[in-house]
Amino acid sequence: MSADHLPEHPDFLWRNPEPKSSYDAVIVGGGGHGLATAYFLAKNHGMTNIAVLEKGWLAGGNMARNTTIIRSNYLWDESAAIYEHALKLWEVLPEELEYDFLFSQRGVMNLAHTLGDVRESIRRVGANQLNGVDAEWLDPQQVKELCPILNISDNIRYPVMGATYQPRAGIAKHDHVAWAFARKCDELGVDIIQNCEVTGFVKDGNRVVGVKTNRGTINTEKVGLAAAGHSSVLAEMAGFRLPIQSHPLQALVSELHEPVHPTVVMSNHVHVYVSQAHKGELVMGAGVDSYNGYGQRGSFHVIEEQMAAAVELFPIFARAHVLRTWGGIVDTTMDASPIVGTTPVENMFVNCGWGTGGFKATPAAGLTFAHTIATGAPHQLNKPFALERFETGALIDEHGAAAVAH
Amino acid sequence: MLLISCPNCGPRDETEFHYGGQAHVAYPENPAALSDREWAEYLFYRDNTKGAFAERWVHSTGCRQWFNMLRDTVSYEIQSIYRMGEPRPDAAPAGTATITTSPEGAQK
């Protein structure tokens, strides 16, 4: 295996237009989800007089900060359906968007370290197979064959007792995904407006009719919120609450190495997830910092713990050096599932609560959210993820069930 | 890492503590009388303030006592630490979110 060749850094792929005074729909948030939503609004619903407002630069939030893992091996039917739909879209999007964002289906392995892990994992493999998600159970020797650098001996605190494996899972180049969507949006006539921060909303009664920004007020018939960690702040401006807590989530990369890691390894119990990026950095992450935070940084002991976990599982990483650490702000819900749908404000829609795992869902979030914005009704795939579930009690509890702790 | 001054034990590393989320959320006086909406609010809805936020911490590996903290959720600066049962010191009404929307407070 040799390092994948990266394309040259592209020229500007989209215009930087001034905001118009009015649009048919405005998407707040120019990250992966916002751009994908705009793309599917234009492509599937013919809505091209729309704008994506981004307060910073395009895809500079969590889209620039995630660890790029794509998988669909979630336990519950509702989650498996939407994430598997996303995975199928990832498989065709490079051709559809005419942009090779290096989706590398190198597989994702979720390690089991306790008898409880083993039982949960085998149950999840069964559930996945029933839902048409490719999943298999590997014993420690098969784990070693797929990923030779993993330590499967019993000389560590939590030996590897096996793993679930999803061969179609993998990683993609996150920046290129954003650029691919942005270029197509631009071609379809969507205005992508950077450095445009939303400061409030204009309402007529309970109906949203406009967006106030630092570049003036924009009239619009519909508003879609896709602002991840800042969703609560926007909802508060619009006059409603979301059951979301924003936390820092940190990740890190090493300096470049020769290809040593052929797949993606996640460990819920020892708690780290590691892949090797196309260029050669080891990319790793783990759980959120415990406290609420909007600072895009966290505490160093969290980084220290994930590196300790990585070295325990991959002894050869002991001499690797950290090149860079960073943090993003993730919007977590109590059931670790997203919120996609209508809001208490008429003509305002929300896509949020993806927490630590939003990147993998980007295409399906965009597709279903666009459907909801265009038609005012949920798509079959996002219907279970409505805000109302916190009242009805129909929660989709992926805490622990989703193959990773949050 | 935060350096947290436990009201009983003094300054200690963040790793000695556990987080308890928003402070001053009272258990409903008459839970049976709540509507589904009100019960959802109590169970699942918490303020997610960008700015000064009153929250609970417990000194798990020290005195094991809970206490309240007023902390800025953008700079993470600890502004005040006060005991359980005491009111929020900055006199802002409980549940009022302080939202920073200026460019200085924006996500950079």
Interface residues (C-beta under 8 A of the other chain):
Chain A: K55 G56 G61 E197 T199 G200 N214 G229 H230 S232 V233 E236 M237 R241 L242 P243 I244 Q245 S246 S290 Y291 N292 G293 Y294 G295 Q296 S299 F300 H301 I329 T333 M334 F390 E391 T392
Chain B: M1 L2 D13 E14 T15 H18 Y19 G21 D36 R37 W39 A40 E41 L43 F44 Y45 R46 N48 T49 K50 F53 E55 R71 T73 V74 S75 Y76 A97 I99 T101 P103 A106 Q107 K108
